[in-house]
Amino acid sequence: MQPALTSLFMLLFFLLCLLGILANGFIVLVLSREWRQRGRLPPSDLILISLGASRFCLQWVGLVHNFYYFLRLVDYSRGPAQQLFGLHWDFLNSATFWFGTWLSVLFCVKIANLSHPTFLWLKWRFPGSVPWLLLGSLLVSSIVTMLFFWGNRAVYLGFFIGRCSGNMTYKEWSRWLEIHYFLPLKFVTLSVPCSVFLVSTALLINSLRRHTRTMRHNAHSLQDPSTQAHTRALKSLISFLVLYALSFVSIVIDAAGFFSSDSDWYWPWQILMYLCTSVHPFILIHSNLRLRGVFRQLLLLVRGFWVA
């Protein structure tokens, strides 16, 4: 890839991460202020602030990691930077996936109109279980991080040994770990929250679609506020589903080590990996009345300051 094109993708990645940091930081600040004022947060806001905080930290780790990895590859391989970055990235990435899944489940139990006894029981029990589910997600993410840390440490030690297991060179040993350890581990650990997310989102989309169709058949106009609200909710859910699926696929493929720093597609792939954590916060802000109101006030304030 031409140096100019590489620089363009690097700039796009930087701007994407910067937007994600600002949007997630905004969500955390607004909800933290409400938490301080009220002394408590509803289950939906607890998940939102947890998701925003994990994404905020993940964006910073990804931003620093990718530029350090690209610009100082030798130091990255020789020093403890690979283990340090991997430790933070694996934990935050796993936690982010779990928090996004719980947000989808909460929306499903609150909005979906299903009469199955299991769903009714979940609708009653889930909101009160949110704090414990968030803590459990952190515990699971910690265990997953330790498993990845073992693999990163094996790669790190193999760099100094030169020849690793049997007659394999360091490069062969590193590639073997990527294919036979990191890839299956990443796929398994992310498939669990991803499967729960897909089921809950599919149930919610189907419920909203049936409800919207029923309102239309009952002579409700397409301009009716209730119909428009359901249509907006469907669009938001579908966009979240697409972004979540792209993030899952890109991270699993990245675990196989197909896109090293010298690959022409390294920076476009990084943009795809961080697309969900950067774009979805704006969807959350737009779909939340309180966040949208504060965001508009902030824009008006910035506009007034800029005009003045």
C-alpha positions as CSV (number, residue, x, y, z in Angstrom):
1,M,0.0,0.0,0.0
2,Q,1.2,3.5,-0.8
3,P,2.6,5.5,2.2
4,A,0.0,8.2,1.5
5,L,-2.9,5.7,1.6
6,T,-1.4,4.1,4.8
7,S,-1.2,7.6,6.4
8,L,-4.9,8.2,5.4
9,F,-6.1,5.0,7.1
10,M,-4.0,5.8,10.2
11,L,-5.6,9.2,10.3
12,L,-9.1,7.7,9.9
13,F,-8.4,5.2,12.7
14,F,-7.2,8.0,15.0
15,L,-10.3,10.1,14.3
16,L,-12.6,7.1,14.7
17,C,-11.0,6.3,18.1
18,L,-11.2,10.0,19.1
19,L,-14.9,10.1,18.3
20,G,-15.5,6.9,20.3
21,I,-13.5,8.3,23.3
22,L,-15.6,11.5,23.3
23,A,-18.9,9.7,22.9
24,N,-18.2,7.1,25.6
25,G,-16.7,9.6,27.9
26,F,-19.9,11.8,27.5
27,I,-22.1,8.8,28.4
28,V,-20.0,8.0,31.5
29,L,-19.9,11.7,32.7
30,V,-23.6,12.3,32.3
31,L,-24.6,9.1,34.0
32,S,-22.0,9.6,36.7
33,R,-23.5,13.0,37.5
34,E,-27.0,11.4,37.8
35,W,-25.6,8.7,40.0
36,R,-24.0,11.2,42.3
37,Q,-27.2,13.3,42.5
38,R,-29.7,10.4,43.0
39,G,-27.4,8.0,44.9
40,R,-28.5,5.1,42.6
41,L,-29.0,4.2,38.9
42,P,-31.7,2.1,37.2
43,P,-30.5,-1.2,35.7
44,S,-30.4,0.2,32.2
45,D,-28.1,3.1,33.2
46,L,-25.9,0.7,35.2
47,I,-25.3,-1.3,32.1
48,L,-24.8,1.9,30.0
49,I,-22.2,3.4,32.3
50,S,-20.4,0.1,32.5
51,L,-20.4,-0.3,28.8
52,G,-19.4,3.3,28.2
53,A,-16.5,3.0,30.7
54,S,-15.1,-0.2,29.2
55,R,-15.4,1.2,25.7
56,F,-13.7,4.4,26.8
57,C,-10.7,2.5,28.2
58,L,-10.7,0.1,25.3
59,Q,-10.4,2.9,22.8
60,W,-7.5,4.4,24.6
61,V,-5.7,1.1,24.9
62,G,-6.3,0.3,21.2
63,L,-5.2,3.7,20.1
64,V,-1.9,3.6,22.0
65,H,-1.3,-0.1,21.3
66,N,-1.7,0.2,17.5
67,F,0.5,3.2,17.0
68,Y,3.2,1.8,19.3
69,Y,3.0,-1.6,17.6
70,F,3.2,0.0,14.1
71,L,6.0,2.5,14.8
72,R,8.2,0.5,17.2
73,L,7.7,-3.2,16.3
74,V,11.1,-4.3,17.5
75,D,10.7,-2.8,21.0
76,Y,7.1,-4.1,21.1
77,S,8.4,-7.7,20.5
78,R,11.4,-7.5,22.8
79,G,9.9,-5.7,25.8
80,P,7.0,-6.4,28.0
81,A,4.7,-4.1,26.0
82,Q,3.0,-7.0,24.2
83,Q,2.0,-8.6,27.5
84,L,1.0,-5.3,29.1
85,F,-1.2,-4.2,26.2
86,G,-2.6,-7.7,25.8
87,L,-3.5,-7.9,29.5
88,H,-5.6,-4.7,29.3
89,W,-7.0,-5.3,25.8
90,D,-8.2,-8.8,26.4
91,F,-9.9,-7.9,29.7
92,L,-11.6,-4.8,28.3
93,N,-12.7,-6.5,25.1
94,S,-14.3,-9.4,26.9
95,A,-16.0,-7.1,29.4
96,T,-17.3,-4.9,26.6
97,F,-18.9,-7.9,24.8
98,W,-20.6,-9.0,28.0
99,F,-21.9,-5.6,28.8
100,G,-23.3,-5.2,25.3
101,T,-25.0,-8.5,25.6
102,W,-26.6,-7.6,28.9
103,L,-27.9,-4.4,27.4
104,S,-29.5,-6.3,24.6
105,V,-31.1,-8.8,27.1
106,L,-32.4,-5.9,29.2
107,F,-34.0,-4.3,26.2
108,C,-35.5,-7.6,25.3
109,V,-37.1,-8.3,28.7
110,K,-38.4,-4.7,29.0
111,I,-39.8,-4.3,25.5
112,A,-40.5,-7.6,23.9
113,N,-44.1,-8.9,24.2
114,L,-43.8,-12.7,24.8
115,S,-46.0,-14.9,27.0
116,H,-43.7,-17.8,27.5
117,P,-43.3,-18.6,31.3
118,T,-39.5,-18.6,31.1
119,F,-39.6,-15.1,29.5
120,L,-42.0,-13.8,32.1
121,W,-39.8,-15.2,34.9
122,L,-36.8,-13.5,33.3
123,K,-38.7,-10.3,32.9
124,W,-39.3,-10.2,36.6
125,R,-35.9,-11.4,37.8
126,F,-33.4,-9.9,35.3
127,P,-33.5,-6.2,36.3
128,G,-32.7,-6.9,39.9
129,S,-29.8,-9.2,38.9
130,V,-28.0,-6.6,36.8
131,P,-25.4,-5.6,39.4
132,W,-24.5,-9.3,40.0
133,L,-24.3,-10.0,36.2
134,L,-22.0,-7.0,35.7
135,L,-19.7,-8.3,38.5
136,G,-19.9,-11.8,37.1
137,S,-18.9,-10.4,33.7
138,L,-15.8,-8.8,35.3
139,L,-14.9,-12.1,36.9
140,V,-15.3,-14.1,33.7
141,S,-13.3,-11.4,31.8
142,S,-10.5,-11.8,34.4
143,I,-10.3,-15.5,33.9
144,V,-10.3,-15.1,30.1
145,T,-7.5,-12.5,30.4
146,M,-5.4,-15.0,32.4
147,L,-5.8,-17.6,29.7
148,F,-4.7,-15.1,27.0
149,F,-1.9,-13.9,29.3
150,W,-0.4,-17.4,29.4
151,G,-0.3,-17.5,25.6
152,N,1.2,-14.0,25.3
153,R,3.8,-15.0,27.8
154,A,4.7,-18.1,25.8
155,V,5.2,-16.0,22.7
156,Y,7.3,-13.5,24.7
157,L,9.6,-16.2,26.1
158,G,9.8,-17.8,22.7
159,F,11.3,-14.6,21.3
160,F,14.4,-14.9,23.6
161,I,14.7,-18.7,23.3
162,G,14.8,-18.4,19.5
163,R,13.9,-22.0,19.0
164,C,10.8,-23.1,20.9
165,S,8.9,-26.3,21.0
166,G,10.8,-29.1,19.3
167,N,12.5,-27.9,16.1
168,M,10.2,-25.0,15.6
169,T,11.6,-21.5,15.1
170,Y,10.1,-18.5,17.0
171,K,8.1,-17.5,14.0
172,E,6.7,-21.0,13.6
173,W,6.0,-21.3,17.3
174,S,4.2,-17.9,17.3
175,R,2.1,-18.9,14.3
176,W,1.2,-22.2,15.9
177,L,0.0,-20.5,19.0
178,E,-2.1,-18.0,17.0
179,I,-3.9,-20.8,15.0
180,H,-4.2,-23.5,17.7
181,Y,-4.5,-21.5,20.9
182,F,-5.5,-17.8,20.5
183,L,-8.0,-18.4,17.6
184,P,-10.0,-21.2,19.3
185,L,-9.9,-19.4,22.7
186,K,-11.0,-16.1,21.3
187,F,-13.8,-17.9,19.3
188,V,-15.1,-19.8,22.3
189,T,-14.9,-17.0,24.9
190,L,-16.7,-14.5,22.6
191,S,-19.2,-17.0,21.1
192,V,-21.0,-17.3,24.5
193,P,-22.0,-13.6,24.9
194,C,-22.5,-13.3,21.2
195,S,-25.0,-16.2,21.1
196,V,-27.0,-14.7,24.0
197,F,-26.9,-11.3,22.2
198,L,-28.1,-12.8,19.0
199,V,-31.0,-14.6,20.6
200,S,-32.2,-11.7,22.7
201,T,-31.8,-9.2,19.8
202,A,-33.7,-11.6,17.4
203,L,-36.6,-12.0,19.8
204,L,-36.8,-8.2,20.3
205,I,-36.6,-7.4,16.6
206,N,-39.3,-10.0,15.9
207,S,-41.5,-8.6,18.7
208,L,-41.1,-5.0,17.5
209,R,-41.7,-6.0,13.9
210,R,-45.0,-7.8,14.8
211,H,-46.1,-4.9,16.9
212,T,-45.4,-2.3,14.2
213,R,-47.2,-4.4,11.6
214,T,-50.2,-4.7,13.9
215,M,-50.4,-1.0,14.4
216,R,-50.3,-0.4,10.7
217,H,-53.0,-2.9,10.1
218,N,-55.1,-1.2,12.7
219,A,-55.2,2.0,10.6
220,H,-52.3,3.7,12.4
221,S,-50.6,6.1,10.1
222,L,-46.9,5.8,9.3
223,Q,-46.6,9.3,10.8
224,D,-48.1,8.2,14.1
225,P,-45.6,8.9,17.0
226,S,-45.9,5.4,18.3
227,T,-45.3,3.8,14.9
228,Q,-42.3,6.1,14.4
229,A,-40.9,5.2,17.8
230,H,-41.1,1.5,17.0
231,T,-39.5,2.0,13.6
232,R,-36.6,4.0,15.1
233,A,-36.2,1.3,17.7
234,L,-36.0,-1.4,15.0
235,K,-33.4,0.6,13.0
236,S,-31.3,1.1,16.2
237,L,-31.4,-2.6,17.0
238,I,-30.5,-3.7,13.5
239,S,-27.6,-1.3,13.4
240,F,-26.4,-2.6,16.8
241,L,-26.7,-6.1,15.5
242,V,-24.7,-5.4,12.4
243,L,-21.9,-3.5,14.3
244,Y,-21.8,-6.2,17.0
245,A,-21.5,-9.0,14.4
246,L,-18.8,-7.1,12.5
247,S,-16.8,-6.6,15.8
248,F,-17.1,-10.3,16.7
249,V,-16.0,-11.5,13.2
250,S,-13.1,-9.0,12.9
251,I,-11.7,-9.8,16.4
252,V,-11.9,-13.5,15.9
253,I,-10.1,-13.3,12.6
254,D,-7.5,-10.9,14.1
255,A,-6.7,-13.5,16.7
256,A,-5.3,-15.7,13.9
257,G,-2.7,-13.1,13.2
258,F,-3.5,-12.6,9.5
259,F,-3.0,-8.8,9.6
260,S,0.5,-7.9,10.9
261,S,1.9,-4.3,10.9
262,D,3.5,-4.8,7.5
263,S,0.2,-5.9,5.9
264,D,-1.5,-3.5,3.5
265,W,-4.8,-4.2,5.3
266,Y,-3.6,-3.6,8.8
267,W,-5.1,-0.2,9.4
268,P,-8.4,-0.8,7.5
269,W,-8.8,-3.9,9.6
270,Q,-8.2,-1.9,12.8
271,I,-10.9,0.5,11.7
272,L,-13.3,-2.3,11.2
273,M,-12.5,-3.8,14.6
274,Y,-13.2,-0.5,16.5
275,L,-16.2,0.5,14.4
276,C,-18.7,-0.8,16.9
277,T,-17.2,0.8,20.0
278,S,-16.9,4.2,18.2
279,V,-20.2,4.3,16.3
280,H,-22.7,2.6,18.7
281,P,-22.3,5.2,21.5
282,F,-23.8,7.8,19.2
283,I,-26.7,5.5,18.5
284,L,-27.2,5.1,22.3
285,I,-27.1,8.8,22.8
286,H,-29.6,9.4,20.0
287,S,-32.0,6.7,21.4
288,N,-31.8,7.9,25.0
289,L,-34.0,11.0,25.8
290,R,-31.8,12.2,28.7
291,L,-28.5,11.7,26.9
292,R,-29.9,13.2,23.7
293,G,-31.1,16.3,25.6
294,V,-27.8,16.9,27.4
295,F,-25.9,16.3,24.1
296,R,-28.0,18.9,22.3
297,Q,-27.4,21.4,25.1
298,L,-23.6,20.7,24.8
299,L,-23.8,21.3,21.1
300,L,-25.6,24.6,21.5
301,L,-23.0,25.6,24.1
302,V,-20.1,24.7,21.8
303,R,-21.9,26.5,18.9
304,G,-22.4,29.6,20.9
305,F,-18.8,29.6,22.1
306,W,-17.6,29.1,18.5
307,V,-19.8,31.9,17.1
308,A,-18.7,34.3,19.9
